Amino acid sequence: MEAETRGRTIAPDAGGCQVVASTLGYGAAALGGAARVLDSVDSGRLPRVS
C-alpha cells in the first residue's frame, strides 16, 4: 500500500502520507454524521426534509 500511495502522491518526498487502521470503532461515522446535523440544528439551521 505504501508504494501505491507514494506513486499517486504529487510530492512524495515532501512528507508523504501514512495509512493506518482506525481505532475509533464501527460507530464513529454514524456519530460524526449525527454530530454534524445536531451542530446545524443548534446554530438555527434546520436540515431539509426531501
C-alpha positions as CSV (number, residue, x, y, z in Angstrom):
1,M,0.0,0.0,0.0
2,E,2.9,2.4,0.8
3,A,4.3,2.0,-2.7
4,E,0.9,2.7,-4.4
5,T,0.3,5.7,-2.2
6,R,3.7,7.1,-2.9
7,G,3.2,6.6,-6.6
8,R,0.0,8.6,-6.6
9,T,1.2,11.4,-4.5
10,I,2.0,14.8,-6.1
11,A,5.2,15.4,-4.0
12,P,6.2,12.1,-2.4
13,D,9.4,13.5,-1.0
14,A,7.7,16.3,0.8
15,G,6.5,14.3,3.7
16,G,4.1,11.8,2.2
17,C,1.2,10.3,4.0
18,Q,0.5,7.3,6.2
19,V,-2.4,4.8,6.0
20,V,-3.4,3.3,9.4
21,A,-6.4,1.3,10.7
22,S,-8.9,3.3,12.7
23,T,-9.2,2.7,16.4
24,L,-12.5,4.7,16.6
25,G,-14.8,1.7,16.2
26,Y,-17.7,0.9,13.9
27,G,-20.0,3.7,15.1
28,A,-17.6,6.6,14.5
29,A,-19.0,7.6,11.1
30,A,-22.6,7.5,12.4
31,L,-21.7,9.6,15.5
32,G,-19.9,12.1,13.3
33,G,-22.9,12.4,11.0
34,A,-25.3,12.9,13.9
35,A,-23.0,15.5,15.5
36,R,-22.9,17.4,12.2
37,V,-26.7,17.5,12.0
38,L,-27.0,18.5,15.6
39,D,-24.5,21.3,15.2
40,S,-26.6,22.7,12.3
41,V,-29.8,22.5,14.4
42,D,-28.0,24.2,17.4
43,S,-27.0,27.0,15.1
44,G,-30.6,27.5,13.9
45,R,-30.2,25.8,10.5
46,L,-32.8,23.0,10.3
47,P,-32.0,20.3,7.7
48,R,-34.3,20.0,4.7
49,V,-36.6,17.0,4.5
50,S,-36.9,15.7,1.0
